[in-house]
Amino acid sequence: MIYVRQLDKVRQEKPLLFSYRRCPYAMRARMALLSCGIDFDIFEISLKDKPKQMIEISPKGTVPVFVYKDLVLDESIDIMNWAAEQKNNTSIKINPNDLETIKSLIKSNDGEFKNKLDLYKYTSNKEASLKIRYRKECEVYIRNIDEILETQEYLLSNKIGYLDIAIFPFIRQFF
Ligand SMILES: N[C@@H](CCC(=O)N[C@@H](CS)C(=O)NCC(=O)O)C(=O)O
């Protein structure tokens, strides 16, 4: 993985990821690509001044955006799935028996939990009681994750996998 500073210096034959360091969606995409041994360039964007090259290929303006030849993926889960398809026996290969659990946990993570997390994080400390209420609402979700991890090291087994990589950047934001 190489950080590029100028988009006009990017080599076309290599995958390029538009990313933002602290974005949890970009984190899961980076981790998935790295854990599958994919060689890619990365361009760190400013959310306040998004590159026009990125908006041209993905007008919705969110990161991560992955570009490789004619392929444009602008949803983090699609990038994870693409990475997982490239090589056999990677840590993020999905066991078909786990598919429904994975889908359902990611759905509640990216939906309900992320909404509550943003409310908790972006409520000012001056509004203490409101902030505590949002924190407690997040804790319901965190407790569920915690219970799973009482009996095994990772979310689906004792080995890191797809679901761990998809979810950990959001849990990190909570603490
Ligand atoms: N569903 C998208 C969500 C990506 C997303 O919301 N990324 C945020 C950064 S964490 C973003 O780019 N927001 C646009 C902005 O803040 O202008 C995905 O999974 O890739």
The ligand as a MOL file (V3000), in Angstrom:
LIG
                    3D

  0  0  0     0  0            999 V3000
M  V30 BEGIN CTAB
M  V30 COUNTS 20 19 0 0 0
M  V30 BEGIN ATOM
M  V30 1 N -22.2540 3.4220 3.1680 0
M  V30 2 C -20.9750 4.0450 2.9220 0
M  V30 3 C -20.7560 5.1010 4.0040 0
M  V30 4 C -19.4450 5.8550 3.8360 0
M  V30 5 C -19.4370 7.1710 4.6290 0
M  V30 6 O -20.4760 7.6490 5.1040 0
M  V30 7 N -18.2390 7.7680 4.7640 0
M  V30 8 C -18.1800 9.0700 5.3780 0
M  V30 9 C -16.8760 9.2820 6.1430 0
M  V30 10 S -16.7580 8.2580 7.5630 0
M  V30 11 C -18.1890 10.1400 4.2910 0
M  V30 12 O -17.4920 10.0160 3.3120 0
M  V30 13 N -19.0000 11.1840 4.4650 0
M  V30 14 C -19.0850 12.2530 3.5170 0
M  V30 15 C -18.8620 13.5850 4.1260 0
M  V30 16 O -18.6260 13.6780 5.3510 0
M  V30 17 O -18.8970 14.5670 3.3780 0
M  V30 18 C -19.8950 2.9700 2.9140 0
M  V30 19 O -20.0970 1.9240 3.5540 0
M  V30 20 O -18.8660 3.1350 2.2370 0
M  V30 END ATOM
M  V30 BEGIN BOND
M  V30 1 1 1 2
M  V30 2 1 2 3
M  V30 3 1 2 18
M  V30 4 1 3 4
M  V30 5 1 4 5
M  V30 6 2 5 6
M  V30 7 1 5 7
M  V30 8 1 7 8
M  V30 9 1 8 9
M  V30 10 1 8 11
M  V30 11 1 9 10
M  V30 12 2 11 12
M  V30 13 1 11 13
M  V30 14 1 13 14
M  V30 15 1 14 15
M  V30 16 2 15 16
M  V30 17 1 15 17
M  V30 18 2 18 19
M  V30 19 1 18 20
M  V30 END BOND
M  V30 END CTAB
M  END
